[in-house]
């Protein structure tokens, strides 16, 4: 999804969950989540690789506690990139933005990457050890 954002936008805002928000995750997943510092570092490395392909783009990484933090506070957001699984949340974001008098944002749906059995590849499945970690995925 991050690479899609760089395809369509000149400036990309990437939300990353704060450590205290991670505590709300299922216990098995929570213990396998790296610190905010490590996740931010890994994300920065990934984005820098993308920037070698997408020249003249800028980005910012913002710390969030939930799905509505940034998108209901900032007027300068034009797009949101979601999967078909998270599309209902994006629709709700536009409902809430309308109530706050903010412009609606265009929703871009990116298909979920699936494994050979048709199951979604997700961070949860990596954290629980169901899928092996491969640092080349998504790059």
Secondary structure by P-SEA (a helix, b strand, c coil): caaaaaacccbbbbbbbcccccccccaaaaaacccaaaaaaaaaaaaaaaaaacccbbbbbbbbccccccccccccccbbbbcccaaaaaaaaaaaaaaacccbbbbbbbbcccccccccccaaaaaaccbbbbccccc
